[in-house]
């Protein structure tokens, strides 16, 4: 049922929450990029770490964060 909701929902925040709940990294990544929200990037990072898929890149609007600092901020919210 949540997968169907993800496909038909139009609200980006709701879609992001559904994508995270379902473990849909690709969709969550797209929505995080569109939103520019640091919180969404943190959630995405946690999802990537928990699933072992660390291909998600840091948000482009936070270029000053070094990868280790970003990882630290994701692990210690």
N, C-alpha and C positions, 0 to 999 in steps of 0.2 A: 504494500500500500504506500509506503514512503517513497519507493522508487517512482511510482506513478505520480505522486505529489511533486517530486522533484522535476519531472518532465513537464508538468502543466503549470507549476507555480510561476508567477511573474515577479514577485518581490525578491530582489537580490539578497537581502538579509535572510529571509526565510529559506531561499534556495541554498545559500551558503551553509546554514545550520543543518539542513537536510543532507547536503553533500558530506559534511563532516560526520554526521551520525552514520551515514551509509558507508563511509570510508572511500568516497569518490574523490581521490586526490586531484585528478585532472580538472573536474568541475569546480572543486573548491579553490584550486589555484587560479583558474580563470576569474572567478568571482572576487577573490582577494586582490588580484591585479586591478580589476575594475573599481573596487571600492577604495583602495588606498588606505584602508584601516589597519593600523598597527595591531590591534586586537585580533583581527582576522588572520594576519600573518602569524601571530603567535599560536593561534589555534591550529593553523595549517602546519606549522612547524612541529607542534606536539603530535599531530596526526602522522606526519611523515616519520618522526622518530619512533613512534609506537608501532608503526607498520613496517619499519625497516627500509622505507623508501625515502632516501635523503636527497633525491634529485630536485626537490623544490628549492628554488633560488630565493635569496633574500629580497625583500621588497625594493624596487628601484628608487622609491622616494626616501630610502634610508641608506644612501651610499656610504655614509661615514662609519657604519657598523662593520667591524671586521667579522669574518665568519665565526671565529671562536667566541667573540662577544655576543653575537647573535644567538649562537647555540646556548651560551650561558643564560642569556635572557629568556630563552625558550624553556630551559629546564628549571629555572628558579624564578617563577612569576611572583 
